Amino acid sequence: MSTVNGGISFWYAQTGLPAPRPPLPGDASADVCIVGGGYTGLWTAYYLKKALPSLRITVLEQKFCGYGASGRNGGWLYNGIAGRDRYARRHGHRAAMALQEAMNRTVEEVVEVAAAEGIDADIHQGGVLEVAYTPAQLARLKAFHEAEVGFGETDRLLLDAEESARRIRVAGTLGGTWTPHGARIHPVKLLDGLARAVERLGVVVHESTTVTEIAPHRAVTAHGTVSATYVLRCTEGFTASLKGQKRTWLPMNSSMIATEPLPQHVWDSIGWEGRETLGDMAHAYMYAQRTADDRIALGGRGVPYRFGSRTDNDGRTQDATIEALREILVRFFPATAGAAIEHAWSGVLGVPRDWCAAVELDRSTGIGWAGGYVGSGVATANLAARTLRDLVQLDSGEGTATELTGLPWVSHPVRRWEPEPLRWIGVHGLYAVYRGADRRELTGRGASTDWAARIADRVSGR
């Protein structure tokens, strides 16, 4: 069986590509114009329209809704939030705890809205299991677990090797940490259901409409300009394509493989009855899920960044990356050695220079934005959308300050990335260091994090 490479993602191979929506027919006006038809843009449209039904809302998408990370991710609906430790240093521990608590609740929010809107997204709330399989990883895992508990996650469990194996038998596991604040999803089924929900509410969605520039109260496209009181940028990893935004967020590449459906004897050796989402404590970490039809979908970093902030061609992935992900799969689960890899694909996620997700609304220009999720956007996009809703309501006089508008990621200043070629050299150099550190930790016996990885963390701002 040959591997399908690209074609957007395995998730679209299962559902089929959506029927195209018409492009913008010409100049138009709206109360709110949302640029980007992924999770952030669609959730924002959903919550704004539910809160203020009279709003005229237009969504502009350059390809089709879900073409970017929202239709290509690993299906982790979980409570991770990029930049929490930095927010704690800047705003205080209690403020960062409030952000974490909001993220914990966001997992339930997505599950509840999906149920209310009749969206069947293969959701299974099995939590998130993260494992360590080297002494250095185990030390990091214990520190990570302690930090999560310190931010209020008192329902998180620290597991020894045997307890971890009762959930998922990852070869060589020394320990794990599990949180209930996570669920496996089918990313495209959630996206498609959400797109249909916003259209039922009366939101206008135009696809095949590339926005080239966002300016005060207007979004400019080749088809025409949309004038609006508020223009909200929800473009995540594709932000660099907009005028003036080349160095705002770095489009980091992440790649995935999906196996064929695995037979029962393989699952008997692996376990995974709880269908937790699975991660590890490597520096160049992996992420995986057991799909509804009993495949393993597994991802990690391949080529981390393309020169000039370029994005991929419909998810096509390099052969070396596919092989590297397969090696991780078999190292974790030796029983999968004979399993076919049916699909491989890639996508980009938005990485801020300081690794902090953020939300903003500039009252003087009407321009707002949210993103920089660093790979944890499935749930974070929902919280960001509800925050944008509250900021718009507050600015328009239709609402008051809320718990969400007071979270520390609101109006967080964005530091721009270095110009090329420094950006390319830096990212590729850092990931070479991380991979080297993972190799040394895997073959060594030391219980502390590799010295090179510690330096890389400091340089990168992680």
DOFIDREN-526258 format. One record per atom (N, C-alpha, C): residue in three letters; y negated, x negated, z. Coordinates in pm, whole numbers, plus 50000, padded with zeros to 5 digits. Example, Ala and Ser with C-alpha at 12.3 -4.5 7.8 and 13.67 -1.06 7.14 Angstrom:
<recs>
ALA505694868150780/ALA504504877050780/ALA503304868050780/SER502254871550708/SER501064863350714/SER499974871050787/
</recs>
This chain:
<recs>
MET501204991550000/MET500005000050000/MET498764991150000/SER497884993049903/SER496664985049897/SER495594991049989/THR494724982550038/THR493654986750128/THR492464991950049/VAL491985003750081/VAL490745008750022/VAL489605001250089/ASN488754995150009/ASN487664986950062/ASN486334993450029/GLY485624997850132/GLY484325004250112/GLY484465019350096/GLY483795024649994/GLY483805039249979/GLY483145046150097/ILE482105040050150/ILE481335044050268/ILE482145041550394/SER483205049250420/SER484025047050539/SER485325054850529/PHE486255051150614/PHE487515058550626/PHE487245073050664/TRP486245075350748/TRP485955089050794/TRP485605098050675/TYR484855092750578/TYR484545100550458/TYR485745101850365/ALA486635092050369/ALA487865093350291/ALA488685105250342/GLN488585108050471/GLN489305119450528/GLN488635132750495/THR487315133150507/THR486615146050493/THR486145148650350/GLY485995138150270/GLY485355139450141/GLY483845138450156/LEU483165134050051/LEU481705132950057/LEU481085146950055/PRO479965148550124/PRO479345161850131/PRO478725165949998/ALA478605178949977/ALA477895183949859/ALA476435179549869/PRO475875174349759/PRO474505169049766/PRO473475179849791/ARG472495176449872/ARG471345185249894/ARG470235180749800/PRO469345189549761/PRO468335186149661/PRO467315176149715/PRO466775167749627/PRO465715158549669/PRO464405165949690/LEU463445159249748/LEU462105164849764/LEU461545168149626/PRO461085180549604/PRO460625184349470/PRO459205179849436/GLY458455175049533/GLY457075171149510/GLY456335170549642/ASP455025169549636/ASP454225169149758/ASP454525181549843/ALA454555179449975/ALA454865190550066/ALA454175188050199/SER454185198150282/SER453615196950417/SER454595202550518/ALA454475197550641/ALA455345202050749/ALA454635199450881/ASP455145205350984/ASP454645201951118/ASP455245188551163/VAL456535186951133/VAL457245174651169/VAL458045169951047/CYS457845157551009/CYS458665151450904/CYS459515140750968/ILE460815141850952/ILE461765132351010/ILE462345123950898/VAL462215110850910/VAL462705101550809/VAL464045096050858/GLY465115099750788/GLY466445095350825/GLY467345106950863/GLY468465108350791/GLY469375119550815/GLY470655115350886/GLY470535106250983/GLY471665102651067/GLY471615110151198/TYR472355105051297/TYR472395111951426/TYR470995113751486/THR470185103051487/THR468875104151552/THR468015114751485/GLY467935114251352/GLY467095123851281/GLY467575138051295/LEU468885140251282/LEU469415153951289/LEU469365159451430/TRP469695151251530/TRP469575156151668/TRP468115159551701/THR467185151251654/THR465765154051680/THR465355167251616/ALA465765169451492/ALA465465182151426/ALA466085193751502/TYR467305191951547/TYR468015202551620/TYR467275206551746/TYR466945196551828/TYR466325199751957/TYR464895204751942/LEU464145199351846/LEU462795204351824/LEU462805218851777/LYS463695221951684/LYS463755235551631/LYS464245245451736/LYS465165241151823/LYS465605249951930/LYS464485252452031/ALA463685242052058/ALA462615243452156/ALA461425251152100/LEU461085248751973/LEU459915255051909/LEU460335260451773/PRO460925272351769/PRO461485277651644/PRO460475279051531/SER459195280051563/SER458195281951458/SER457835268951386/LEU458265257651437/LEU457935244951373/LEU458525244151233/ARG457725239251140/ARG458215236051006/ARG458685221451007/ILE459975219650995/ILE460555206251006/ILE461245202550876/THR460925190550825/THR461545185350704/THR462215172050735/VAL463455170650692/VAL464205158050706/VAL464325151750568/LEU463985139050557/LEU464105131550432/LEU465165120650449/GLU466135120450360/GLU467245110750367/GLU467385103650233/GLN467495090250235/GLN467495082850108/GLN468775084550028/LYS469925086250090/LYS471185088250018/LYS471695102250049/PHE472545103250150/PHE472965116350201/PHE473135115150351/CYS473055126250419/CYS473105126150565/CYS474415119650612/GLY474275109350696/GLY475445102450745/GLY475845090350664/TYR475045086550564/TYR475405075050481/TYR475395062050560/GLY474535061150660/GLY474415048850738/GLY475405048250852/ALA474965042450963/ALA475855040051077/ALA476475052851132/SER475785064051119/SER476315076651174/SER477615080851108/GLY477835076650984/GLY479075080050914/GLY480055068650905/ARG479785057550977/ARG480645045850963/ARG481075039851096/ASN480605044951206/ASN480815038651336/ASN482245040451387/GLY482515034851504/GLY483865034951559/GLY484235047551634/GLY483325057451640/GLY483655069951708/GLY483695068851859/TRP482845060151913/TRP482695058752057/TRP481505067252103/LEU481755078352166/LEU480715086052234/LEU480765081652379/TYR479895072352417/TYR479985066952553/TYR478615063852610/ASN478585059552734/ASN477345058852810/ASN476665045252808/GLY477025036452716/GLY476365023452708/GLY474935024852658/ILE474045016652713/ILE472635016952673/ILE472135002652660/ALA471574999352545/ALA471094985852520/ALA469814983052598/GLY469784971752669/GLY468574967252735/GLY468394971352879/ARG469404977352939/ARG469234982653075/ARG468804972053176/ASP469404960153170/ASP469054949753267/ASP467614945153250/ARG467174944453126/ARG465774940653102/ARG464824951453153/TYR465194964253136/TYR464364975053191/TYR464304974153343/ALA465414970453405/ALA465444969053551/ALA464484958153597/ARG464474946953525/ARG463554936153562/ARG462104940153539/ARG461864948053437/ARG460484951553400/ARG459944963453479/HIS460804973353504/HIS460344985853565/HIS460954988753702/GLY461904980553743/GLY462554982853871/GLY463944988853855/HIS464784986253953/HIS466184990453946/HIS466315005653939/ARG465505012754015/ARG465635027454018/ARG465325033553882/ALA464335028153811/ALA464005033353679/ALA465165031053582/ALA465795019353590/ALA466935016653503/ALA468125025353540/MET468285028253668/MET469355037353711/MET469135051253652/ALA467885055653648/ALA467585068853591/ALA467975069353444/LEU467735058353372/LEU468135057753231/LEU469655058253218/GLN470355050853304/GLN471805050953299/GLN472365064753333/GLU471805071153433/GLU472265084653469/GLU472045094453356/ALA470915092953285/ALA470665101553169/ALA471705099053060/MET472095086553041/MET473135083452942/MET474485089252984/ASN474805088553113/ASN476065094353160/ASN476125109253125/ARG475015116253149/ARG474975130653121/ARG474985133652971/THR474525124052891/THR474445126152747/THR475815128152685/VAL476825121352737/VAL478175123252683/VAL478575137952693/GLU478355143852809/GLU478675158052827/GLU477785166852740/GLU476535163052723/GLU475615170852641/GLU476135172052498/VAL476565161052440/VAL477075161352302/VAL478325169952294/VAL479215168352389/VAL480455176352388/VAL480125191152398/GLU479205194652485/GLU478855208752506/GLU478165214752383/VAL477235207352321/VAL476545212652202/VAL477535214152087/ALA478435204452071/ALA479435205651965/ALA480265218351983/ALA480655221152105/ALA481425233252131/ALA480595245752103/ALA479335245652148/ALA478475257352130/ALA478205260151983/GLU478125249451901/GLU477825251051758/GLU479085252151673/GLY480255252451737/GLY481505253851662/GLY481845241651580/ILE481475229651629/ILE481735217251556/ILE483035211151608/ASP484045210751523/ASP485315204551559/ASP485285190051512/ALA484995180751605/ALA484835166651571/ALA485955158051631/ASP487135163951652/ASP488265156551708/ASP487895149951840/ILE487085156751921/ILE486615150852047/ILE487735150952149/HIS487945139352211/HIS488895138352322/HIS488235129752431/GLN488045135552548/GLN487365128552657/GLN488365120552741/GLY488745109152687/GLY489665100352757/GLY488985088952829/GLY487665088352823/GLY486945077452886/GLY486985064752803/VAL486495053852862/VAL486395040952795/VAL487135030552879/LEU488075023652818/LEU488785012752884/LEU488354999652819/GLU487884990252901/GLU487534976952853/GLU488424966852925/VAL489024957852850/VAL490034948952906/VAL489614934352894/ALA490254926152977/ALA490074911652973/ALA491444905252956/TYR491534895052870/TYR492814888552847/TYR492714873352855/THR491604868252909/THR491484854152946/THR490864853553085/PRO491044842553159/PRO490414841653291/PRO488894842953285/ALA488254837153183/ALA486804838153171/ALA486384852653145/GLN487134859553059/GLN486844873753036/GLN487014881853163/LEU488024878653241/LEU488274886153364/LEU487114884553461/ALA486574872453469/ALA485414870353555/ALA484224878653506/ARG484004878953374/ARG482914887053319/ARG483154901853343/LEU484414906053327/LEU484744920153347/LEU484444924653490/LYS484814916353586/LYS484564919953726/LYS483064920653754/ALA482304911253697/ALA480854911553714/ALA480254923753645/PHE480764927053527/PHE480304938853454/PHE480594951553534/HIS481804952553587/HIS482174964253666/HIS481244965653787/GLU480994954653856/GLU480124955053974/GLU478724959553936/ALA478234954653821/ALA476894958653777/ALA476834973453745/GLU477874978753679/GLU477874992953644/GLU477885001653770/VAL478674997753868/VAL478685005153994/VAL477315004454060/GLY476674992754050/GLY475344991054107/GLY474294999554042/PHE474535003853918/PHE473625013053850/PHE474065027653865/GLY474905030153964/GLY475225043954001/GLY476515049653947/GLU477285041553875/GLU478515046853815/GLU479675045753915/THR479615053854018/THR480575052854128/THR481955058354091/ASP482055065153978/ASP483355070353935/ASP484075060653841/ARG483565048753824/ARG484205038453743/ARG485325031853822/LEU486415028053755/LEU487565021953820/LEU487755007553774/LEU488044998653870/LEU488434985053838/LEU489954984353844/LEU490584979653737/LEU492034980253723/LEU492614966253718/ASP493774964553780/ASP494484951953763/ASP495304952553635/ALA496094942053610/ALA496824941253484/ALA497804952853468/GLU498514956153574/GLU499504966853566/GLU498834980453546/GLU497754982853616/GLU497044995553603/GLU496444997053463/SER495924986153407/SER495404986653270/SER496504989853171/ALA497664983553189/ALA498784985553097/ALA499324999753103/ARG499175006553216/ARG499605020553223/ARG498785029253129/ARG497565024953099/ARG496725032453005/ARG496985027752862/ILE496775014852837/ILE497015009152704/ILE497624995252724/ARG498724992752659/ARG499404979952676/ARG498874969952573/VAL497744963752606/VAL497174953052525/VAL497854940052569/ALA498394932752473/ALA499144920652506/ALA498284910752583/GLY498804905952695/GLY498124895652773/GLY497004900552861/THR496864913652878/THR495774918952960/THR495904914153104/LEU494764909353158/LEU494714904953298/LEU494064915353388/GLY493304924453330/GLY492624934753408/GLY491774943353319/GLY491214953953376/GLY490384962953297/GLY489404970453384/THR488494977253319/THR487574986353387/THR487494999153304/TRP487505010553370/TRP487545023353301/TRP486445032353354/THR485775039053264/THR484775049153302/THR485145062453237/PRO484925073553309/PRO485185086553247/PRO484105090853149/HIS482985083353145/HIS481845087553063/HIS481995082752920/GLY483025087952854/GLY483265084152716/GLY484245093452650/ALA484165094252518/ALA485065102852441/ALA485255096952303/ARG486415099452248/ARG486685096152109/ARG486205107752022/ILE485565104351912/ILE485125114651817/ILE485465110251675/HIS485405119651583/HIS485405116951440/HIS483935117151398/PRO483345105651368/PRO481885105051346/PRO481375114351238/VAL482075115251127/VAL481575123351015/VAL481705138251044/LYS482765142351110/LYS482885156551145/LYS481755160851237/LEU481365152151331/LEU480225155351416/LEU478945155851333/LEU478755146051247/LEU477545145451164/LEU477415157451073/ASP478495160751003/ASP478445172050909/ASP478185185150982/GLY478825186951097/GLY478595199151174/GLY477175200151223/LEU476595188751263/LEU475215188751310/LEU474245191751195/ALA474525186151077/ALA473665188950961/ALA473675203850927/ARG474845209950932/ARG474915224350904/ARG474185232351011/ALA474265227751135/ALA473605234851245/ALA472085234751227/VAL471515223351188/VAL470055222951174/VAL469605231351055/GLU470395231750951/GLU470025240250838/GLU470095255050875/ARG471085258750957/ARG471135272751003/ARG469895276351084/LEU469325266651153/LEU468125269151232/LEU466865270051146/GLY466965266051019/GLY465815266950930/GLY465155253650899/VAL465775242650939/VAL465255229450903/VAL465535226650756/VAL464565221050684/VAL464705217550543/VAL465175203050534/VAL466275200750463/VAL466835187250448/VAL466815183350300/HIS466155172350269/HIS466125167050133/HIS466855153650131/GLU467865152450044/GLU468605140050027/GLU468175133149898/SER468735121349873/SER468365113349756/SER466855111749746/THR466235109949862/THR464775108949870/THR464435096849956/THR464135085749891/THR463865073349964/THR462405072850007/VAL462185071750136/VAL460835069850189/VAL460505055050181/THR459405051850114/THR459005037850097/THR457965033550199/GLU457235043150254/GLU456185039550349/GLU455945051250444/ILE455775047750571/ILE455345057550671/ILE453935053550714/ALA453005062950701/ALA451605060750737/ALA451185072250829/PRO450015071050893/PRO449595081950981/PRO449665095550912/HIS450485104350967/HIS450605118250924/HIS451165119950782/ARG451865110050731/ARG452465111850599/ARG453645102450578/ALA454605107250499/ALA455745099350455/ALA455725098950304/VAL455715086950247/VAL455525085150103/VAL456875082650036/THR457155090049929/THR458375088249850/THR458015088049702/ALA458965084249619/ALA458745084549474/ALA458645098849422/HIS459155108349498/HIS459145122449456/HIS457865129649498/GLY457145123749592/GLY455965130349645/GLY455745125949788/THR454685130849847/THR454325127349985/THR454425139650074/VAL455055137950189/VAL455095148750287/VAL454015145950390/SER453085155150403/SER452035154250505/SER452475162150627/ALA452315156350745/ALA452805162950866/ALA451995158450987/THR451955167051085/THR451295163351211/THR452025151551274/TYR453355152051269/TYR454175141251325/TYR455145136151218/VAL455235122951209/VAL456225116551122/VAL457095107851212/LEU458375110951218/LEU459285104251310/LEU460255095551233/ARG460225082651261/ARG461085072951193/ARG462415071951266/CYS463485076151199/CYS464825076251259/CYS465785069151165/THR465445056751129/THR466135049551023/THR467045038251074/GLU467015035051203/GLU467935025651267/GLU468155013151181/GLY469365010151136/GLY469654997751066/GLY469004996350930/PHE468445007350875/PHE467805006850743/PHE466285006050755/THR465775003650875/THR464335003250898/THR463644992350818/ALA464324981050796/ALA463704969750727/ALA463304972950583/SER463844983750525/SER463494987250387/SER462134993950376/LEU461564997950488/LEU460255004450486/LEU459134994150482/LYS458054997650418/LYS456894988750408/LYS456404984850547/GLY456274971650568/GLY455754966650695/GLY456764965850808/GLN458024969350782/GLN459024969750889/GLN460124959250872/LYS459934949450786/LYS461004939850755/LYS461514932650879/ARG460644929950976/ARG461044922151093/ARG461114930451221/THR461094943751207/THR461104952151327/THR462464951951396/TRP463484956151323/TRP464854955651375/TRP465724948351274/LEU466674940751325/LEU467584933451239/LEU468794942151206/PRO469134943851077/PRO470314951751041/PRO471594943451059/MET472224944851175/MET473434937451207/MET474644944451146/ASN475504936651083/ASN476694942251020/ASN477844943351120/SER478554954151111/SER479794955851186/SER480824961351089/SER482064957151105/SER483114960951010/SER484284967251083/MET485054975351009/MET486184982451067/MET487374982750973/ILE488534984451033/ILE489764987350958/ILE490424999551021/ALA491205006650942/ALA492015017750993/ALA493425015950940/THR494395017051030/THR495795015750990/THR496295028550926/GLU497485027750872/GLU498205039950837/GLU498575047350966/PRO498935060150961/PRO499445066751082/PRO500665059151135/LEU500665056151263/LEU501715047851321/LEU502875056451372/PRO504115051851353/PRO505275059651397/PRO505385059851550/GLN506175069051601/GLN506275071051745/GLN506785058751818/HIS507685051051757/HIS508215039451828/HIS507135028851852/VAL506135028351764/VAL505015019151787/VAL504165024151904/TRP503895037151905/TRP503125042652018/TRP503895041452148/ASP505205042052143/ASP505995040252266/ASP505765026452325/SER505545016452240/SER505325002852289/SER503865000652333/ILE502945008452278/ILE501525006752307/ILE501065015552423/GLY501605027652433/GLY501065037252530/GLY499905044652467/TRP498755044052533/TRP497515050152483/TRP497605065352478/GLU498405071052571/GLU498505085652574/GLU497185092352609/GLY496335085452686/GLY495045091252723/GLY493995090552615/ARG494285083652507/ARG493365082452392/ARG491975077752435/GLU491955068452529/GLU490685062152565/GLU490125054552446/THR488815052852440/THR488275042952349/THR488475029352416/LEU488645018852334/LEU489085005852386/LEU488134994852341/GLY487744986452437/GLY486934974752407/GLY487424962752487/ASP486784951252465/ASP487184939352539/ASP485954931952588/MET486174920552652/MET485104912552710/MET484844899752631/ALA485284899352505/ALA484974887752421/ALA483484887552391/HIS482984875652355/HIS481564874652317/HIS481334881752183/ALA482224879752087/ALA482204887251961/ALA483214898551978/TYR482804908952046/TYR483734918952098/TYR484294928151989/MET485404934652026/MET486034944551938/MET485864958452000/TYR486154968651921/TYR486124982451969/TYR487154990251888/ALA487804999951951/ALA488885006851881/ALA489065020851937/GLN489735029251859/GLN490155042451905/GLN491505045951843/ARG492225054751912/ARG493415061051855/ARG492945074151794/THR493075075351664/THR492505086851595/THR493345099451618/ALA492815110651578/ALA493515123351597/ALA494825123751520/ASP494915116251410/ASP496165116151332/ASP496965103351357/ASP496755097151475/ASP497595086151525/ASP497525073351443/ARG496335069751402/ARG496045056551349/ARG495315048551457/ILE495175035551433/ILE494235027651511/ILE493085023951419/ALA491875027651460/ALA490665023451392/ALA490015012851480/LEU489815000851425/LEU489384989451505/LEU488264982151434/GLY487264978251511/GLY486104971651451/GLY485654959351526/GLY484764951951463/GLY484174940051522/GLY483194933951422/ARG482634922551459/ARG481664915851373/ARG482374908051263/GLY481944910151140/GLY482404902051028/GLY481294892150994/VAL480704893450874/VAL479494886150843/VAL478364893250916/PRO477754886851015/PRO476864894451105/PRO475564899051042/TYR475094892050937/TYR473754894950886/TYR473624889550745/ARG472954897350659/ARG472694893350522/ARG471244888950507/PHE471054878250434/PHE469724872250420/PHE468694882750376/GLY467504881950435/GLY466424890950396/GLY466604905150445/SER467454907150546/SER467724920450603/SER468294930150500/ARG469084924650405/ARG469724933350307/ARG470874940850371/THR471184952550316/THR472294960650365/THR473434960350263/ASP474594965450303/ASP475794964150221/ASP475804973850103/ASN476834972350021/ASN477024980949905/ASN478114991249936/ASP477735002749986/ASP478655013750014/ASP479825009750104/GLY479545000550197/GLY480544997250297/GLY481554986750258/ARG481404980550143/ARG482394970650100/ARG482414958750196/THR483614953850225/THR483834943850328/THR484564931750271/GLN484204919850317/GLN484834907650268/GLN486284906650315/ASP487114900750229/ASP488534899550260/ASP488774891850390/ALA487984881350414/ALA488154873350535/ALA487904881750660/THR486954890950652/THR486664899650766/THR487834909250791/ILE488384914850684/ILE489534923850699/ILE490684916550767/GLU490944904250723/GLU492044896450781/GLU491764893150927/ALA490514889850960/ALA490184886751099/ALA490384898851189/LEU490024910751141/LEU490224922851221/LEU491714925951234/ARG492464923551128/ARG493914925751136/ARG494544916351239/GLU494054903851245/GLU494584894451344/GLU494314899351486/ILE493144905151509/ILE492854910851641/ILE493804922251671/LEU493994931051573/LEU494894942451589/LEU496284937851632/VAL496844928051561/VAL498214923651589/VAL498274915751719/ARG497234908151751/ARG497214901051879/ARG497204910851995/PHE496444921551981/PHE496394931752086/PHE497714939452092/PHE498224943051975/PHE499394951851967/PHE500414945851870/PRO501264936951916/PRO502234930451827/PRO503094940251748/ALA503324952251802/ALA504164962051731/ALA503524966951602/THR502234963951580/THR501564968451457/THR501654958051346/ALA502424947451367/ALA502474936451268/ALA502864941351129/GLY503714951451120/GLY504134956450990/GLY503334968150939/ALA502304972351012/ALA501534984150974/ALA500584980950859/ALA500464990150766/ALA499524988550654/ALA498104991450702/ILE497154983950648/ILE495734986750669/ILE495294995450552/GLU495025008050578/GLU494705017350469/GLU493255016350423/HIS492355012850514/HIS490935013550478/HIS490165002750553/ALA489174997050489/ALA488244987750552/ALA486834991250507/TRP485874989750596/TRP484494993050560/TRP483534986150655/SER482264986450621/SER481214980250703/SER479994989250709/GLY479144986550805/GLY477884993650818/GLY476904984950894/VAL475664989350903/VAL474654981650976/VAL474124989751093/LEU473794982551199/LEU473194988451318/LEU471894981151347/GLY470974987751414/GLY469664982051440/GLY469644973851568/VAL469194961151556/VAL469134952351672/VAL467684947651694/PRO467054951551804/PRO465724946451837/PRO465814931851881/ARG464714924851875/ARG464704910651912/ARG465074908752059/ASP464714918252144/ASP465054917052287/ASP466254925552325/TRP466984931252226/TRP468204938952248/TRP467934951352334/CYS466744957252321/CYS466404969052400/CYS466174981052308/ALA466974991452324/ALA466715004052255/ALA465405010052307/ALA464725017752223/ALA463405022752264/ALA463035035352188/VAL462085042852246/VAL461555055252189/VAL460035054752201/GLU459345059552098/GLU457875058652098/GLU457275070452024/LEU456095075052068/LEU455275084351991/LEU453825080052006/ASP453205076051896/ASP451805071851894/ASP450935084151873/ARG450215087951974/ARG449435100351968/ARG448285099351868/SER447805087351842/SER446655085851752/SER447045087251606/THR448285083751571/THR448715084051431/THR449735095151403/GLY450355100451507/GLY451415110251488/GLY452745104051448/ILE452805090651450/ILE454045083651413/ILE454905081451538/GLY456145085451528/GLY457095082951635/GLY458325076051581/TRP459115070351669/TRP460365064151625/TRP461315062751743/ALA462575060851707/ALA463605058151807/ALA464695049951741/GLY465325041051818/GLY466405033151763/GLY466585020051834/GLY467185010451763/GLY467514997651824/GLY468674998851921/TYR469705006351881/TYR470775009951974/TYR471824998951993/VAL471794988551910/VAL472704977051922/VAL474164981451929/GLY474524991351849/GLY475924995151839/GLY476395005951932/SER475525011252017/SER475945022052106/SER475185034952075/GLY474985037351946/GLY474085048151906/GLY474655062051902/VAL475975063851909/VAL476525077351896/VAL475985086552005/ALA475985081652128/ALA475415089652237/ALA473925087052253/THR473505074352239/THR472105070952263/THR471185078552169/ALA471625081152047/ALA470795088551951/ALA470485102552004/ASN471425108452075/ASN471195121852130/ASN470125121452238/LEU470225111752329/LEU469205110452433/LEU467855107252373/ALA467825098552272/ALA466575095152205/ALA465955107552140/ALA466775115852078/ALA466275127952012/ALA465665137652112/ARG466335139552224/ARG465775148452327/ARG464485142752385/THR464395129552391/THR463165123252439/THR462045125152339/LEU462335123252209/LEU461315125952107/LEU460855140452111/ARG461795149652130/ARG461425163852143/ARG460405165652255/ASP460685159952371/ASP459785161752485/ASP458445155052462/LEU458435143452394/LEU457175136752366/LEU456325144752268/VAL456955150652167/VAL456205159052073/VAL455665171452143/GLN456485177652225/GLN456015189452298/GLN454855185952390/LEU454965174552458/LEU453895170352548/LEU452615167752471/ASP452705160852358/ASP451515157552281/ASP450875169852219/SER451695179252178/SER451165191252110/SER450645201852207/GLY450815199552335/GLY450395209352433/GLY451395220452457/GLU452575219152396/GLU453625229352411/GLU454595226252525/GLY454345215252594/GLY455235211552704/GLY454535202252801/THR455235198152904/THR454705189153005/THR455595176853015/ALA455135167153093/ALA455945155253115/ALA457275159153177/THR458345152353135/THR459685155553184/THR460345142953238/GLU461515144753292/GLU462305133253336/GLU462525123453221/LEU462745128753100/LEU463025120152986/LEU461795112352941/THR460625118452943/THR459425111252899/THR459035100152996/GLY459595100553117/GLY459315090053215/GLY460335078953219/LEU461345079353132/LEU462365068853132/LEU461775055653083/PRO462305044353130/PRO461655031453102/PRO461745026652958/TRP462565032852874/TRP462605028452735/TRP461515035052651/VAL460795044552707/VAL459705051152634/VAL458525041552624/SER458025039752502/SER456885030952472/SER457175016352506/HIS458445012452500/HIS458794998352522/HIS458264990052406/PRO457524979252431/PRO456954971152322/PRO458044964152242/VAL457854963652110/VAL458834957652021/VAL458354943951977/ARG459164933852004/ARG458884920351957/ARG459534918651820/ARG458784913251725/ARG459284911951588/ARG460234899951577/TRP461194901251485/TRP462124890451456/TRP461414879251381/GLU461974867251388/GLU461434855851318/GLU461534857951166/PRO460674851551088/PRO460764852550942/PRO461974844850890/GLU462354847750765/GLU463414839950700/GLU462884826050665/PRO463754815750663/PRO465194816550685/PRO465614815350830/LEU464624814950921/LEU464964813051063/LEU465844824351114/ARG465584836551066/ARG466364848151112/ARG467834846551073/TRP468074843050948/TRP469454841450899/TRP470144829950970/ILE469474818450980/ILE470064806751046/ILE470384809951191/GLY469444816651259/GLY469644819651400/GLY470814828851426/VAL470904839751350/VAL471974849551373/VAL473334843451340/HIS473444836751225/HIS474734830951188/HIS475134819651283/GLY474134812051328/GLY474434801451423/GLY474924806851555/LEU474274817251604/LEU474664823151731/LEU476074828851726/TYR476404835851617/TYR477744841651611/TYR478814831051588/ALA478454820051526/ALA479404808851517/ALA479674803351657/VAL478634802551738/VAL478804797951876/VAL479674807651955/TYR479414820651940/TYR480204830552013/TYR481684830151973/ARG481944828751846/ARG483344828151802/ARG484034815551853/GLY483284804651851/GLY483844792351905/GLY484124793452054/ALA483214800052126/ALA483424801952270/ALA484644810752296/ASP484834821152215/ASP486004829752231/ASP487294821952207/ARG487294813252105/ARG488494805252079/ARG488804795852195/ARG487784789352249/ARG488014780152360/ARG488474787552485/GLU487894799352509/GLU488334807152626/GLU489754812152609/LEU490124815452485/LEU491464820652461/LEU492534809952481/THR492224797552449/THR493204786852461/THR493074779052591/GLY491964780752663/GLY491754773252787/GLY492144781252909/ARG491974774953024/ARG492344781253150/ARG491144783353242/GLY489994779053198/GLY488814780253282/GLY488454794653311/ALA487974797053432/ALA487654810653475/ALA486174813853461/SER485404804953401/SER483974807453384/SER483644808653236/THR482564815653206/THR482134817653068/THR481814804253002/ASP482244802752879/ASP482004790552803/ASP480524786952804/TRP480214774152825/TRP478824769752839/TRP477994772852714/ALA478604771452596/ALA477854773952473/ALA477454788652462/ALA478344797652505/ALA478024811852500/ALA476884815252596/ARG476844808552710/ARG475744811152804/ARG474404807052743/ILE474394795852673/ILE473154791552606/ILE472784801352495/ALA473804805752417/ALA473544815252309/ALA472974828252362/ASP473464833052474/ASP472934845152534/ASP471464843552568/ARG471114832152621/ARG469724829852660/ARG468814829152536/VAL469284822152433/VAL468484820852310/VAL468324834252241/SER469414842152234/SER469374854652159/SER468594865552232/GLY468454864352362/GLY467774874752439/GLY468694885652485/ARG470014883952474/ARG470954894152517/ARG470944895352669/
</recs>
